[in-house]
Amino acid sequence: MRPLVCILDASIGVTGALVAARREAELIADRARVFLVVPRAFKAPASELAAFERVVHLPIRPLRRSIGSLIAYIPALFRSGRLLRDLLRESGCDRLQVNDFTLAEGWMARRLGYRGRIVTWVRIDPKRFGLAGRLWLKAAQSASDAMVAVSKFIRDRSPKLNIELVYDPALHAARVEPTGQRLLFVGNYTRGKGQDVAIRAFHALANDFPNATLALHGATFGLPKNDAYRRELVEIASGGPGCKRIELDSYADDLPALYAGTLAAVNCSESESFSLTCQDASAHGLPVIATQCGGPEEIIDHGTSGLLVPVGDVAAVEGAMRRLLSDPEEARRMGEAGYHLVRRRFGTNAYVAKVTQLLELIG
């Protein structure tokens, strides 16, 4: 029988980490059975969960930046870690993948006696969390048999640790032809994703390109701070010359349908550990406009498969949008280059071989 792998993930909806876990489960399906452990608040379309043998909800509590949250977090961590340990033992699962180092439940399960193999992914820049990030990372290292970074950017942020680089693999997708004048921004509505920058840039060029549109797709997960940010975006969108041609829509699970009829993808994040949205757009043949914020710089070759701009620079984003809107042939060439580039750089065979080794799926 194929070995059993548990992926522990902190997502409460469809995130890059969840998509990466789902693709991993699909790619190693002939070598392992995979089940997913997520917080109780987690909700996702069935299409995102079909690759998993089952989905288990545990009372995983996020750590907030307050004394009260810290006081509540410690006993909650003990409880969720104990439940995870018991689940793994009862399932006969001796391989645990912690899908980001901030999930201290893996560390707690180890402290409470779990003896299986633990491999921890680092998907978020540890330096974003200050002291807490350093403590989480140290705890993860002490409990893990291996640590994995999803980009050189992330690996180099922790030079003292022995972290292996494993890129998320590119989709084998049908190529679309960049067409029309629609700019597409796929990203959940969380502050720092940069939708506000993209909207302001679009307003700046809207009068010169009366047929151009900007479509934004993402989710708030029902979190008050994300809902508030989305309301801010609605105000920004309604306050400029492009107001009637900016759409703020919900999460879309059929991205290929969105890519059809799109000229270019846009990502204006302040920080990205990797960026599956950039990789997916390139894998479908779209040029990508993205900020120099970490991961996208390892996916996009500036001037060849897309355009890289400084973080938070509205004028630079506007300039990149203008360039592609003014020259659809260049957009087509960049899209074609990206389509081939991501297949060479992020191949599935190398990914499967590495994950097989890390999880010790070969007897």
Secondary structure, 3 states (H helix, E strand, C coil): CCCEEEEECCCCCCCHHHHHHHHHHHHCCCCCEEEEEEECCCCCCHHHCCCCCCEEEECCCCCCCCHHHHHHHHHHHHHHHHHHHHHHHHHCCCEEEECCCCCCHHHHHHHCCCCCEEEEEECCCHHHHHHHHHHHHHHHHHHCCEEEECCHHHHHCCCCCCCEECCCCCCCCCCCCCCCCEEEEECCCCCCCCHHHHHHHHHHHHHHCCCCEEEEECCCCCCHHHHHHHHHHHHHHHCCCCHHHEEEECCCCCHHHHHCCCCEEEECCCCECCCHHHHHHHHCCCCEEEECCECHHHHCCECCCEEEECCCCHHHHHHHHHHHHHCHHHHHHHHHHHHHHHHHHCCHHHHHHHHHHHCCCCC
